[in-house]
Amino acid sequence: MTPVARCLVPFLLLLVAGCAQYENRRGVEAGWTDAYMQTLQPGVTTRAEVMAALGPPSQVIALEGESILYYLFERSDGEGIVLVLYNRMQIDTQYDRAIFFFDQNGLLTDAASRIAPADNG
């Protein structure tokens, strides 16, 4: 093997090893479709019904006279290069979220949701 090849092989191995992909998913998967949200009826739908349909929330908030169920799902995708003298990461994070307000009797008073558009790139 020539001296140039001996130097080039480790450099190429370091370069290839420096490529990175990133993917992260955490929280509660979005089960709150637009169709589901339209079935909710303030004053009729109960906290138990929402939890039965969507599972445990990411967070429960208790306020005076009302409670809130907050659902959040975070997804991140990215890529980068990690080298000895140069590092670069590009990460795109999207959040799906839904929030449900209930009165002291456990009846829905208001709800809102947003599902981030899927990245087609």
Secondary structure, 3 states (H helix, E strand, C coil): CCHHHHHHHHHHHHHHHCEEEEEEEEECCCCCCHHHHHHCCCCCCEHHHHHHHHCCCCEEEEECCEEEEEEEEEEEEEEEEECCCCEEEEEEEEEEEEEEEEECCCEEEEEEEECCCCCCC
